[in-house]
């Protein structure tokens, strides 16, 4: 009996040793085989991060030698957490020897201004950019494309950490206004140059042509639509050299303020023909405002009347478009 047990034990031990040896041989065949060594890296990104910087980050814990030994999920997490501009990383392998790296980087859309934190727009030392989702994007240097970005000024925000979302509801509302303005104002060939937080419930939106609107943070889409519609209607007439500001927080009797346009504005909105520079010398064209369209956009009771026998002035036009009841 004892002899049978001993013999069985030897057989079991032999089987275990065989399994270990086969496993070891298989491991050497796959993971130490030069056939699967890294020979080529396919790298693509929609941003500015270079391939060399990415590979340096991935090889901080050791050189990449064999593709089969890589933990791709961990490598993706490394890029997303340690490279501030990277929003999403996708890494795959194409055997036998190609590593594919695809990055989606955060694209800045505006400058952040916060005097309390010493953040100033268009500065390589004190500047901070933000993307459409409110993530802080570092300004490594003043690139040409950055200089035309609008400025969003918010006074009360917490500390800003590059690559992390900025905890500010006002900033998110301003970014929504920027997005809505891009869609609503594009047909008019003008754009937003500045958005400023007035208080906890309103924003001041400034166009490159000088017009301004105070909008509610609770109804950004509607207020930007009203602003864009008013701008479109008034852009059809002659330019009298003045700009205007509307307070769209009011639902009735919308306050309208007129002021002289800042010097330096040519009177021609971006993208238009240079022949429009002479439009102030042309006879004013008649204005036609469709009451049905105004009712649709601004509700019932919109006033479109002007004194009999007179041409609608800019003041009458704007009040007719915006004021109710």
Backbone bond lengths (Angstrom), bond angles and torsions (degrees), N, CA, C in turn:
res aa  C-N    CA-C-N  psi(-1)  N-CA   C-N-CA  omega(-1)  CA-C   N-CA-C  phi
1 X - - - 1.467 - - 1.530 111.50 -
2 X 1.353 114.50 -47.35 1.466 119.17 179.91 1.524 110.71 -63.49
3 X 1.367 113.58 -37.97 1.458 117.06 -179.69 1.543 110.87 -65.18
4 X 1.335 117.89 -35.42 1.477 121.74 179.58 1.529 110.88 -67.84
5 X 1.329 114.45 -41.80 1.468 118.05 177.81 1.521 111.31 -62.87
6 X 1.337 115.69 -43.29 1.468 119.02 179.30 1.513 111.06 -61.46
7 X 1.321 115.58 -41.38 1.459 119.65 -179.85 1.537 111.30 -65.84
8 X 1.337 114.66 -40.54 1.474 118.30 177.39 1.515 112.17 -63.57
9 X 1.356 115.63 -38.11 1.461 119.76 178.46 1.517 111.99 -63.44
10 X 1.307 116.06 -41.03 1.461 119.69 178.51 1.520 111.23 -63.26
11 X 1.321 116.13 -40.79 1.470 119.65 179.00 1.521 110.73 -63.43
12 X 1.341 116.70 -43.48 1.466 121.19 179.05 1.518 111.24 -62.67
13 X 1.353 115.75 -42.91 1.455 120.09 178.55 1.523 111.18 -62.46
14 X 1.300 116.42 -40.15 1.461 120.91 178.79 1.533 111.05 -63.58
15 X 1.327 115.60 -40.31 1.472 119.90 178.46 1.513 111.04 -64.22
16 X 1.338 116.67 -43.81 1.468 120.33 178.70 1.516 111.79 -62.03
17 X 1.320 116.22 -43.14 1.465 119.15 178.66 1.523 110.86 -64.05
18 X 1.309 116.27 -36.61 1.473 119.90 177.90 1.521 111.03 -63.45
19 X 1.330 115.37 -43.35 1.481 119.55 179.39 1.517 110.48 -62.31
20 X 1.337 117.33 -44.74 1.461 121.04 -179.90 1.518 110.66 -62.07
21 X 1.309 117.72 -42.60 1.456 121.60 -178.63 1.531 111.15 -66.61
22 X 1.345 115.61 -41.31 1.470 119.16 178.25 1.525 110.69 -64.39
23 X 1.347 115.59 -43.16 1.466 120.04 178.99 1.526 111.15 -61.58
24 X 1.323 115.75 -44.01 1.456 120.30 179.49 1.528 111.09 -62.92
25 X 1.322 115.62 -42.96 1.465 119.50 179.14 1.521 110.98 -64.64
26 X 1.349 116.06 -39.44 1.466 120.22 178.97 1.528 110.53 -65.31
27 X 1.337 114.84 -40.99 1.479 119.52 179.05 1.522 110.72 -62.01
28 X 1.328 116.60 -44.73 1.461 119.99 179.24 1.523 111.09 -64.66
29 X 1.315 116.31 -36.93 1.453 119.97 -177.99 1.531 111.20 -65.57
30 X 1.352 117.08 -38.36 1.458 120.67 -177.21 1.524 112.48 -88.89
31 X 1.324 115.97 -54.43 1.462 119.93 -167.98 1.524 114.12 -89.04
32 X 1.294 118.34 -11.18 1.460 120.19 175.14 1.521 111.61 -120.15
33 X 1.307 113.84 20.88 1.455 120.88 -178.78 1.522 109.08 -91.68
34 X 1.286 117.29 123.50 1.462 121.11 179.80 1.522 112.54 -62.39
35 X 1.319 116.54 -15.98 1.463 119.81 179.58 1.522 111.41 -62.48
36 X 1.364 117.51 -28.73 1.470 121.90 -179.10 1.524 112.50 -104.90
37 X 1.314 117.01 18.51 1.461 120.87 177.51 1.526 110.26 -70.05
38 X 1.346 116.21 149.21 1.466 121.47 178.84 1.522 109.70 -68.36
39 X 1.332 115.12 121.77 1.461 119.85 179.41 1.531 112.35 -119.61
40 X 1.312 116.33 -24.26 1.463 118.31 -174.57 1.526 109.22 -149.96
41 X 1.352 116.09 142.69 1.465 122.43 176.73 1.519 108.68 -120.84
42 X 1.330 116.28 121.17 1.463 121.30 173.00 1.521 107.54 -95.82
43 X 1.331 115.98 116.75 1.472 120.78 -173.08 1.524 109.60 -123.35
44 X 1.332 116.11 133.78 1.465 121.10 176.41 1.516 109.68 -144.51
45 X 1.319 115.92 146.05 1.465 121.59 178.84 1.519 109.30 -154.14
46 X 1.312 116.00 155.04 1.463 120.91 175.22 1.523 111.39 -97.93
47 X 1.332 116.27 8.08 1.458 120.48 -178.05 1.510 113.30 -123.64
48 X 1.325 115.35 -148.51 1.464 121.80 -172.48 1.531 113.62 -107.12
49 X 1.324 117.86 -7.87 1.463 119.97 -177.93 1.529 110.62 -66.13
50 X 1.331 116.70 131.96 1.456 121.01 -177.00 1.519 113.15 -89.74
51 X 1.303 115.41 159.92 1.461 121.32 179.77 1.526 111.55 -60.94
52 X 1.331 116.79 -41.53 1.462 120.28 -177.91 1.523 111.33 -60.10
53 X 1.324 117.12 -40.50 1.465 120.73 -179.88 1.522 110.69 -66.16
54 X 1.321 116.73 -39.88 1.461 121.23 179.65 1.527 110.60 -64.94
55 X 1.331 117.30 -47.05 1.468 120.18 -179.07 1.529 111.33 -65.64
56 X 1.316 116.66 -35.74 1.465 119.82 177.40 1.526 110.72 -61.80
57 X 1.332 116.05 -41.13 1.462 120.23 179.13 1.531 110.95 -67.18
58 X 1.335 117.48 -41.37 1.460 121.14 -178.19 1.524 112.55 -70.12
59 X 1.319 117.08 -25.37 1.463 120.11 -176.26 1.529 112.75 -102.23
60 X 1.328 116.59 15.71 1.467 119.00 179.03 1.528 112.00 -61.92
61 X 1.333 116.67 -32.80 1.464 120.75 -178.84 1.523 113.05 -98.94
62 X 1.301 116.43 15.69 1.463 119.41 179.09 1.512 111.70 136.34
63 X 1.292 115.38 150.12 1.452 120.70 -177.66 1.531 111.24 -71.21
64 X 1.327 115.29 140.89 1.456 120.78 177.30 1.527 108.28 -77.79
65 X 1.337 116.30 118.28 1.466 119.89 -177.44 1.522 112.58 -116.90
66 X 1.323 116.89 -44.99 1.462 120.69 -175.98 1.519 109.61 -123.42
67 X 1.322 117.73 126.49 1.460 121.51 -175.98 1.521 112.35 -64.06
68 X 1.318 118.35 -31.27 1.455 120.90 -176.75 1.522 112.83 -73.33
69 X 1.313 117.01 -14.84 1.460 120.83 -178.99 1.532 112.23 -92.46
70 X 1.314 118.08 -0.25 1.467 121.60 -174.22 1.521 111.39 -83.93
71 X 1.334 116.03 139.64 1.463 123.13 170.26 1.530 106.39 -96.45
72 X 1.322 116.10 94.11 1.464 120.87 -172.56 1.529 112.07 -64.14
73 X 1.328 117.68 -38.99 1.467 120.76 -179.78 1.534 110.73 -63.00
74 X 1.310 116.68 -41.30 1.461 120.45 178.64 1.527 111.04 -67.16
75 X 1.312 117.43 -36.81 1.461 120.73 177.60 1.526 110.59 -65.01
76 X 1.316 117.17 -40.03 1.463 120.67 177.78 1.526 110.66 -63.20
77 X 1.331 116.83 -44.19 1.464 120.48 178.05 1.524 111.60 -61.32
78 X 1.318 117.05 -37.85 1.457 120.83 178.87 1.526 111.26 -60.29
79 X 1.311 117.26 -46.54 1.466 120.72 -179.12 1.527 111.33 -66.90
80 X 1.326 117.11 -39.65 1.468 120.58 -176.92 1.523 112.51 -71.87
81 X 1.316 117.62 -28.52 1.466 120.33 -177.12 1.521 113.52 -96.75
82 X 1.325 117.37 -26.12 1.460 119.42 -173.64 1.525 114.41 -108.29
83 X 1.323 117.51 -10.20 1.468 120.55 172.24 1.526 107.32 -110.28
84 X 1.333 118.47 107.26 1.466 121.87 -169.81 1.530 114.76 -58.04
85 X 1.314 118.81 -30.45 1.462 119.87 -175.97 1.529 113.08 -83.24
86 X 1.318 117.39 -11.08 1.469 120.51 -174.85 1.524 110.21 -85.01
87 X 1.332 115.96 118.71 1.461 121.37 176.79 1.518 111.78 -90.73
88 X 1.330 116.70 -33.77 1.462 120.55 -177.51 1.522 109.05 -151.76
89 X 1.331 115.96 135.05 1.473 121.83 178.96 1.520 109.27 -125.33
90 X 1.318 115.29 135.88 1.457 122.06 176.59 1.526 108.37 -126.84
91 X 1.339 116.23 119.98 1.465 121.17 -179.03 1.527 108.66 -123.62
92 X 1.301 116.95 131.65 1.460 122.23 177.98 1.524 108.97 -141.18
93 X 1.317 116.06 167.66 1.467 120.44 178.48 1.521 109.66 -122.27
94 X 1.294 114.63 141.26 1.460 121.78 173.98 1.526 106.68 -117.02
95 X 1.311 115.33 100.80 1.464 120.48 -177.16 1.520 110.92 -65.78
96 X 1.316 116.20 144.68 1.472 124.42 15.84 1.518 116.08 -92.65
97 X 1.360 120.89 -20.22 1.455 117.54 -168.18 1.521 116.81 -142.22
98 X 1.359 119.56 21.71 1.458 120.95 -176.24 1.524 111.15 -115.39
99 X 1.330 115.96 131.08 1.462 122.71 175.11 1.527 107.96 -106.97
100 X 1.326 116.99 127.88 1.460 122.32 -177.75 1.524 109.23 -108.95
101 X 1.336 116.74 122.54 1.471 122.26 -179.40 1.526 108.67 -122.43
102 X 1.329 116.13 122.69 1.467 121.77 179.08 1.531 108.47 -124.03
103 X 1.322 116.06 124.35 1.459 121.19 -179.17 1.523 110.99 -114.32
104 X 1.319 114.68 140.13 1.459 121.40 168.32 1.519 106.74 -113.97
105 X 1.319 116.03 111.36 1.462 120.04 -175.17 1.523 111.22 -100.49
106 X 1.308 114.64 154.47 1.460 120.65 178.22 1.528 109.34 -70.13
107 X 1.334 114.95 130.15 1.452 120.67 -178.70 1.529 109.81 -103.24
108 X 1.328 118.23 116.98 1.461 119.27 -179.94 1.528 111.75 -65.69
109 X 1.326 115.38 146.02 1.464 120.50 179.24 1.527 111.61 -124.57
110 X 1.340 117.64 -13.82 1.467 119.22 -176.79 1.521 110.05 -158.91
111 X 1.335 113.90 159.00 1.464 121.18 170.80 1.517 108.87 -86.70
112 X 1.307 116.47 144.67 1.456 121.94 173.07 1.518 108.71 -99.53
113 X 1.328 115.27 137.19 1.462 120.63 175.10 1.520 108.22 -125.19
114 X 1.322 115.33 125.89 1.465 120.82 177.86 1.523 108.09 -148.18
115 X 1.333 117.55 93.16 1.474 120.89 -177.71 1.521 113.13 -55.61
116 X 1.349 117.38 -35.43 1.469 119.77 -178.40 1.524 112.42 -62.89
117 X 1.330 116.70 -31.75 1.464 120.53 179.11 1.529 112.36 -97.94
118 X 1.323 117.19 2.66 1.457 120.23 -179.83 1.521 113.50 73.70
119 X 1.325 117.53 21.10 1.465 121.57 -179.90 1.520 108.49 -91.79
120 X 1.330 115.49 120.97 1.462 121.03 -177.67 1.527 109.42 -121.46
121 X 1.322 116.70 141.76 1.468 118.99 179.53 1.521 111.76 -72.88
122 X 1.329 114.91 154.20 1.470 123.34 175.71 1.528 111.81 57.03
123 X 1.320 114.67 45.49 1.464 120.58 177.33 1.520 108.32 -135.62
124 X 1.323 116.18 132.27 1.463 119.91 179.77 1.525 111.80 -80.31
125 X 1.327 117.06 -15.59 1.463 120.71 -179.17 1.526 112.23 -101.39
126 X 1.320 117.01 -36.26 1.477 121.05 -178.01 1.519 112.30 -117.44
127 X 1.320 117.70 8.12 1.456 120.93 -175.81 1.513 113.03 -87.65
128 X 1.328 114.89 151.48 1.464 121.83 176.94 1.523 108.35 -143.73
129 X 1.331 116.11 130.84 1.455 121.62 178.41 1.523 109.54 -103.12
130 X 1.348 115.83 161.21 1.465 120.99 175.73 1.520 108.85 -132.89
131 X 1.336 115.44 150.07 1.456 118.94 175.58 1.523 109.26 -96.29
132 X 1.321 117.16 -177.91 1.459 121.46 -173.20 1.523 112.75 -66.96
133 X 1.328 118.24 -18.54 1.454 121.99 -179.71 1.519 112.89 -97.95
134 X 1.323 117.15 2.71 1.460 120.21 178.27 1.508 114.99 87.73
135 X 1.343 117.74 16.58 1.462 121.48 175.99 1.530 109.78 -85.64
136 X 1.303 115.85 141.02 1.459 120.56 178.02 1.523 110.10 -75.25
137 X 1.325 115.96 131.94 1.460 122.69 179.75 1.525 107.92 -120.76
138 X 1.302 116.42 126.65 1.464 120.29 -177.05 1.523 111.44 -67.16
139 X 1.325 115.18 145.94 1.463 121.06 173.90 1.529 107.21 -102.33
140 X 1.331 115.56 91.07 1.455 119.22 -177.08 1.524 112.10 -70.34
141 X 1.321 115.01 -35.02 1.471 120.53 173.76 1.523 108.54 -160.63
142 X 1.313 116.10 163.59 1.466 121.13 -175.76 1.527 109.62 -80.12
143 X 1.298 115.35 91.26 1.461 119.92 177.25 1.520 109.53 -77.59
144 X 1.322 115.74 152.96 1.458 121.13 -176.77 1.518 111.01 -58.34
145 X 1.336 117.25 -42.72 1.460 119.97 -176.26 1.521 112.79 -67.75
146 X 1.349 117.35 -21.47 1.450 119.97 179.99 1.530 112.45 -74.68
147 X 1.297 117.32 -26.97 1.466 120.40 -170.58 1.527 112.95 -66.15
148 X 1.324 117.57 -24.14 1.465 120.15 -179.24 1.529 112.23 -94.18
149 X 1.330 117.88 3.25 1.462 119.76 179.85 1.524 110.55 -67.53
150 X 1.340 118.00 145.41 1.465 120.54 174.30 1.525 111.16 -69.09
151 X 1.325 114.91 166.37 1.467 121.74 -178.89 1.528 108.87 -112.84
152 X 1.325 115.84 131.23 1.464 121.54 173.90 1.520 108.02 -112.35
153 X 1.324 116.08 118.09 1.473 120.49 -178.17 1.526 109.88 -107.38
154 X 1.310 115.60 119.73 1.462 123.09 176.59 1.518 107.22 -131.01
155 X 1.320 116.67 123.95 1.459 119.89 -173.46 1.521 112.18 -79.20
156 X 1.318 117.26 -43.67 1.457 120.77 -171.45 1.521 110.56 -104.67
157 X 1.322 116.78 90.60 1.464 121.57 175.44 1.523 108.55 -134.06
158 X 1.337 117.36 152.85 1.464 120.17 178.31 1.521 110.74 -73.28
159 X 1.295 115.70 -177.92 1.459 120.60 178.81 1.526 110.31 -57.70
160 X 1.323 116.23 142.10 1.461 122.72 -177.51 1.520 109.29 -100.53
161 X 1.329 115.87 125.58 1.458 121.68 178.61 1.518 108.21 -117.85
162 X 1.318 116.87 121.95 1.454 121.48 -178.77 1.523 111.10 -57.33
163 X 1.328 114.90 131.95 1.453 120.60 179.62 1.510 114.54 87.38
164 X 1.342 117.19 -1.88 1.461 121.07 -179.75 1.530 109.70 -116.95
165 X 1.344 117.95 152.07 1.466 119.52 178.39 1.523 111.18 -67.67
166 X 1.309 116.53 143.72 1.461 122.05 178.78 1.522 107.99 -90.16
167 X 1.314 116.17 124.34 1.462 121.98 -175.75 1.518 110.04 -80.70
168 X 1.337 115.96 83.76 1.459 120.33 -179.19 1.528 109.92 -152.46
169 X 1.332 118.86 106.29 1.469 121.15 176.17 1.526 112.45 -58.47
170 X 1.322 117.15 -34.39 1.467 119.94 179.23 1.527 110.86 -65.40
171 X 1.324 117.18 -39.05 1.460 120.73 177.62 1.524 110.38 -63.43
172 X 1.326 117.20 -43.07 1.464 120.22 179.36 1.524 111.20 -64.42
173 X 1.330 117.52 -38.22 1.471 120.44 176.45 1.527 110.73 -65.02
174 X 1.333 116.48 -39.87 1.466 119.89 178.17 1.523 111.17 -64.75
175 X 1.326 117.48 -39.36 1.462 120.99 177.61 1.529 110.88 -66.69
176 X 1.322 117.14 -34.90 1.466 119.95 175.00 1.522 110.46 -65.02
177 X 1.342 116.67 -42.27 1.462 120.25 177.74 1.524 110.80 -62.70
178 X 1.324 116.40 -38.55 1.462 120.71 178.45 1.524 110.73 -63.18
179 X 1.327 116.21 -42.90 1.459 120.64 178.90 1.526 111.39 -66.25
180 X 1.327 116.18 -46.21 1.469 120.00 179.04 1.523 110.60 -63.46
181 X 1.329 116.28 -39.88 1.461 119.64 179.25 1.512 112.15 -63.61
182 X 1.343 116.28 -37.65 1.455 119.31 177.86 1.517 112.04 -59.35
183 X 1.334 116.31 -39.68 1.455 120.34 -179.63 1.525 111.68 -76.71
184 X 1.335 116.66 -44.48 1.461 120.45 -173.82 1.526 112.84 -74.76
185 X 1.339 116.87 -33.32 1.465 120.56 -173.17 1.520 113.65 -96.42
186 X 1.331 118.07 -12.02 1.459 120.27 -178.32 1.530 112.84 -55.14
187 X 1.355 119.52 -43.27 1.476 118.51 178.44 1.517 113.33 -62.07
188 X 1.342 117.86 -22.03 1.471 121.18 -179.14 1.526 112.13 -91.11
189 X 1.326 116.64 -1.75 1.468 121.76 177.89 1.524 112.87 57.18
190 X 1.281 115.24 39.65 1.451 120.93 170.48 1.515 107.10 -131.72
191 X 1.307 117.49 171.22 1.466 120.11 -177.77 1.518 109.74 -151.64
192 X 1.306 114.74 169.04 1.461 122.03 -179.90 1.526 109.60 -84.35
193 X 1.314 116.31 132.75 1.462 120.62 177.03 1.526 112.49 -106.05
194 X 1.334 116.45 -24.89 1.467 118.74 -177.00 1.519 109.94 -153.62
195 X 1.319 115.65 141.66 1.466 122.83 169.96 1.520 107.17 -131.10
196 X 1.315 115.54 126.01 1.464 120.14 -175.30 1.519 109.71 -124.40
197 X 1.322 116.89 131.57 1.458 120.96 175.81 1.524 108.53 -73.50
198 X 1.329 116.44 115.32 1.465 120.91 179.98 1.520 110.18 -79.55
199 X 1.315 115.57 -45.46 1.466 122.94 177.50 1.528 107.78 -156.91
200 X 1.324 116.68 -162.47 1.463 119.62 -175.15 1.524 113.22 -72.77
201 X 1.339 117.06 -12.91 1.464 118.52 -173.75 1.536 113.91 -126.10
202 X 1.327 118.64 3.39 1.462 118.28 -178.19 1.522 112.37 -146.40
203 X 1.334 114.97 157.11 1.461 123.47 179.48 1.518 109.21 -129.20
204 X 1.326 115.72 145.64 1.461 121.53 172.05 1.520 107.84 -101.66
205 X 1.339 116.61 120.73 1.461 123.03 -179.59 1.522 108.51 -107.29
206 X 1.336 117.09 126.80 1.464 122.29 -176.82 1.528 109.23 -118.92
207 X 1.339 116.56 130.44 1.456 121.99 177.23 1.516 110.48 -91.75
208 X 1.324 116.55 159.93 1.456 120.56 179.16 1.519 111.77 -65.17
209 X 1.330 117.22 -22.82 1.460 120.92 178.82 1.519 112.64 -87.19
210 X 1.336 118.22 -0.43 1.455 121.71 172.05 1.515 115.34 106.40
211 X 1.323 118.87 -17.64 1.455 120.81 -179.46 1.527 110.67 -70.25
212 X 1.343 115.70 148.96 1.455 120.78 -176.02 1.524 110.28 -135.23
213 X 1.323 114.97 155.07 1.461 120.44 175.38 1.518 109.07 -146.49
214 X 1.324 115.53 139.85 1.455 121.44 171.18 1.518 106.66 -99.10
215 X 1.329 116.55 122.09 1.455 121.33 -175.80 1.522 110.75 -121.75
216 X 1.317 115.37 161.16 1.455 121.41 178.91 1.524 110.45 -87.53
217 X 1.325 116.57 141.12 1.464 119.97 177.40 1.524 110.85 -73.02
218 X 1.331 117.40 -14.51 1.461 121.45 -178.36 1.522 112.86 -91.63
219 X 1.332 117.66 -10.09 1.459 119.84 -178.52 1.530 109.22 -144.90
220 X 1.330 115.15 55.27 1.465 120.73 -173.79 1.523 111.40 -62.88
221 X 1.309 117.26 -46.15 1.462 120.54 -175.05 1.530 111.78 -60.77
222 X 1.344 117.05 -47.47 1.464 120.73 -178.84 1.522 111.20 -65.41
223 X 1.331 116.73 -44.91 1.458 119.36 -178.08 1.529 111.85 -65.83
224 X 1.315 118.15 -37.89 1.459 119.50 177.59 1.532 111.09 -68.42
225 X 1.307 117.09 -32.76 1.462 119.78 175.85 1.521 110.69 -65.84
226 X 1.320 117.27 -42.85 1.477 121.06 177.56 1.530 110.78 -63.15
227 X 1.344 115.53 -43.48 1.465 120.34 179.29 1.524 110.79 -60.54
228 X 1.324 116.57 -47.71 1.462 120.89 -178.64 1.530 111.34 -64.44
229 X 1.319 116.91 -37.34 1.462 119.94 -179.94 1.529 110.91 -66.68
230 X 1.331 115.92 -44.00 1.464 119.46 177.67 1.519 110.89 -61.34
231 X 1.319 116.75 -42.33 1.468 120.45 179.05 1.524 110.72 -62.62
232 X 1.323 116.70 -42.97 1.464 120.40 -178.90 1.516 111.54 -63.23
233 X 1.321 116.71 -42.30 1.464 120.14 -178.55 1.530 111.15 -65.92
234 X 1.333 116.27 -43.24 1.465 119.34 -177.18 1.522 112.17 -75.57
235 X 1.312 118.55 -22.50 1.462 121.28 -179.99 1.521 111.87 -70.72
236 X 1.317 117.03 -13.64 1.469 119.71 -179.40 1.525 111.95 -77.33
237 X 1.319 116.50 -22.26 1.471 119.07 -177.69 1.513 112.34 -90.85
238 X 1.324 115.28 -176.10 1.463 120.70 178.71 1.527 110.06 -72.75
239 X 1.324 115.60 148.69 1.454 121.92 -179.95 1.525 108.34 -85.54
240 X 1.351 116.71 118.45 1.471 119.50 -178.90 1.520 112.08 -95.35
241 X 1.358 117.82 9.54 1.458 121.28 175.39 1.509 114.87 84.09
242 X 1.334 116.72 5.98 1.452 119.41 -179.94 1.524 110.80 -115.35
243 X 1.321 115.05 155.93 1.452 121.80 172.38 1.520 108.78 -110.76
244 X 1.302 116.20 173.08 1.460 119.95 -178.83 1.527 110.91 -144.80
245 X 1.332 112.96 157.78 1.461 120.52 176.26 1.524 108.05 -129.03
246 X 1.339 115.02 133.89 1.463 119.92 177.00 1.521 108.57 -117.99
247 X 1.322 115.07 143.10 1.454 121.16 177.57 1.526 107.85 -103.68
248 X 1.323 115.79 97.49 1.458 121.10 -174.16 1.525 112.59 -84.23
249 X 1.336 117.28 6.33 1.458 119.23 172.05 1.526 110.32 -67.25
250 X 1.335 115.23 -28.68 1.463 120.02 179.22 1.528 109.96 -80.17
251 X 1.310 116.07 137.94 1.457 121.33 177.67 1.526 111.74 -93.57
252 X 1.343 116.74 -20.90 1.456 122.35 176.93 1.519 107.96 -133.09
253 X 1.335 115.70 150.26 1.474 120.92 179.45 1.530 110.78 49.84
254 X 1.309 115.66 58.82 1.462 121.94 -176.51 1.529 110.21 -61.97
255 X 1.337 118.54 123.68 1.468 120.30 178.65 1.532 111.28 -66.27
256 X 1.329 115.64 134.20 1.460 122.45 178.66 1.518 108.63 -126.31
257 X 1.320 116.23 128.70 1.463 121.12 179.42 1.519 108.72 -122.14
258 X 1.344 116.43 133.77 1.462 121.29 178.90 1.523 109.36 -111.17
259 X 1.341 115.48 145.63 1.459 120.07 179.51 1.521 109.01 -153.65
260 X 1.325 115.72 161.18 1.454 120.47 -179.75 1.521 110.20 -67.74
261 X 1.318 115.08 136.43 1.465 119.67 179.63 1.525 109.58 -66.49
262 X 1.311 115.05 142.81 1.462 120.37 -179.85 1.517 110.85 -61.46
263 X 1.312 116.01 143.17 1.461 120.23 177.15 1.517 109.79 -64.54
264 X 1.306 116.06 144.88 1.457 120.14 -178.96 1.508 112.12 108.25
265 X 1.346 116.44 -18.40 1.451 118.97 175.77 1.517 108.43 -88.74
266 X 1.327 117.15 125.71 1.462 122.30 -172.30 1.508 113.58 -78.70
267 X 1.336 116.68 -12.99 1.458 118.70 -175.69 1.508 112.20 92.04
268 X 1.323 117.52 -5.98 1.451 121.63 178.38 1.520 108.38 -108.47
269 X 1.298 116.80 123.08 1.459 120.25 179.74 1.504 109.98 -76.70
270 X 1.318 115.72 148.35 1.450 122.33 -172.40 1.526 111.42 -54.37
271 X 1.322 114.60 134.62 1.451 120.20 175.11 1.509 114.09 93.23
272 X 1.318 119.00 -7.89 1.454 120.45 -178.48 1.525 111.61 -90.24
273 X 1.294 115.13 162.94 1.451 121.19 -177.91 1.519 110.75 -66.28
274 X 1.327 115.73 146.63 1.465 119.96 179.80 1.521 111.50 -65.79
275 X 1.331 117.44 -17.65 1.458 119.63 179.48 1.518 111.33 -65.89
276 X 1.350 117.08 -19.39 1.446 120.09 179.47 1.523 112.29 -71.68
277 X 1.317 117.07 -11.32 1.453 119.13 179.05 1.522 111.80 -63.88
278 X 1.323 116.73 -18.78 1.455 120.28 -178.78 1.517 112.07 -98.26
279 X 1.324 118.42 8.04 1.442 118.75 -169.84 1.528 113.07 -68.88
280 X 1.383 117.20 -24.37 1.458 117.83 178.67 1.524 112.55 -67.25
281 X 1.328 117.99 -18.72 1.454 120.49 -179.94 1.525 112.31 -89.16
282 X 1.328 116.75 -7.07 1.454 119.46 -179.75 1.523 110.14 -84.41
283 X 1.317 118.33 157.71 1.458 120.47 174.76 1.528 110.00 -63.08
284 X 1.321 117.60 137.29 1.461 119.63 179.69 1.519 111.34 -60.54
285 X 1.308 115.52 138.96 1.451 119.78 177.30 1.521 109.53 -85.28
286 X 1.313 117.82 147.91 1.462 119.37 177.82 1.521 110.79 -64.80
287 X 1.307 115.17 147.73 1.454 121.46 -179.91 1.516 109.38 -102.64
288 X 1.302 116.02 135.76 1.452 120.87 176.30 1.523 108.00 -124.60
289 X 1.304 117.41 116.26 1.449 122.28 178.72 1.516 108.00 -112.52
290 X 1.304 117.17 121.37 1.464 122.38 -177.74 1.529 109.56 -79.69
291 X 1.334 119.16 112.32 1.471 120.78 -179.08 1.526 112.68 -57.91
292 X 1.318 117.24 -35.80 1.467 119.99 -179.39 1.526 110.85 -62.72
293 X 1.359 115.80 -40.34 1.465 119.55 179.14 1.525 110.81 -66.76
294 X 1.346 116.23 -39.03 1.462 119.71 178.67 1.527 111.07 -65.99
295 X 1.335 116.01 -41.28 1.462 119.85 177.81 1.531 110.37 -59.88
296 X 1.352 115.45 -40.78 1.458 120.93 -178.20 1.522 111.10 -64.04
297 X 1.339 117.54 -41.93 1.453 121.61 -173.35 1.518 113.80 -86.31
298 X 1.362 116.55 -34.65 1.464 118.94 -171.16 1.526 113.89 -121.41
299 X 1.341 117.12 6.06 1.449 119.91 175.12 1.517 112.52 90.48
300 X 1.329 116.73 172.08 1.463 120.68 -177.38 1.520 112.65 -69.60
301 X 1.308 115.13 156.21 1.465 120.59 175.22 1.504 114.54 86.26
302 X 1.347 118.79 17.10 1.461 121.37 179.26 1.519 109.17 -73.61
303 X 1.332 116.77 130.63 1.460 121.14 -179.14 1.525 110.72 -89.66
304 X 1.342 116.96 126.64 1.459 121.00 177.62 1.526 110.62 -122.89
305 X 1.326 118.83 13.16 1.454 121.33 -176.26 1.520 111.04 -87.03
306 X 1.347 115.91 147.46 1.463 122.73 175.15 1.517 106.96 -134.06
307 X 1.313 119.64 163.51 1.468 121.73 -179.32 1.517 111.77 -54.54
308 X 1.337 115.73 139.91 1.462 121.02 -178.62 1.516 110.54 -63.19
309 X 1.347 115.09 137.81 1.455 121.06 175.98 1.509 114.41 80.99
310 X 1.314 119.18 3.02 1.461 120.82 -178.93 1.514 109.78 -119.14
311 X 1.353 115.98 153.62 1.454 120.67 176.77 1.514 109.07 -79.42
312 X 1.331 118.55 138.10 1.463 119.71 177.86 1.534 111.22 -59.23
313 X 1.324 117.08 124.95 1.463 121.18 176.50 1.508 109.15 -81.36
314 X 1.342 115.26 172.17 1.456 119.06 177.51 1.525 110.14 -59.08
315 X 1.356 116.37 -41.89 1.458 119.53 -179.81 1.518 111.12 -60.43
316 X 1.320 116.01 -47.99 1.461 119.43 -179.98 1.518 111.60 -63.71
317 X 1.327 115.53 -40.03 1.461 119.42 179.33 1.523 111.04 -59.56
318 X 1.339 116.17 -50.51 1.458 119.83 -174.69 1.519 110.97 -67.52
319 X 1.307 116.67 -42.52 1.463 118.89 178.56 1.520 111.21 -66.29
320 X 1.327 116.09 -34.76 1.466 118.69 177.33 1.527 111.16 -64.45
321 X 1.322 116.25 -36.06 1.461 120.13 -178.29 1.521 111.60 -75.06
322 X 1.332 116.89 -38.15 1.460 119.64 -169.90 1.525 115.00 -102.54
323 X 1.315 118.18 -33.90 1.463 119.56 -171.70 1.511 112.13 -81.53
324 X 1.293 115.05 142.89 1.456 122.14 179.24 1.515 109.68 -114.26
325 X 1.332 113.86 151.11 1.448 121.61 168.89 1.499 115.60 57.16
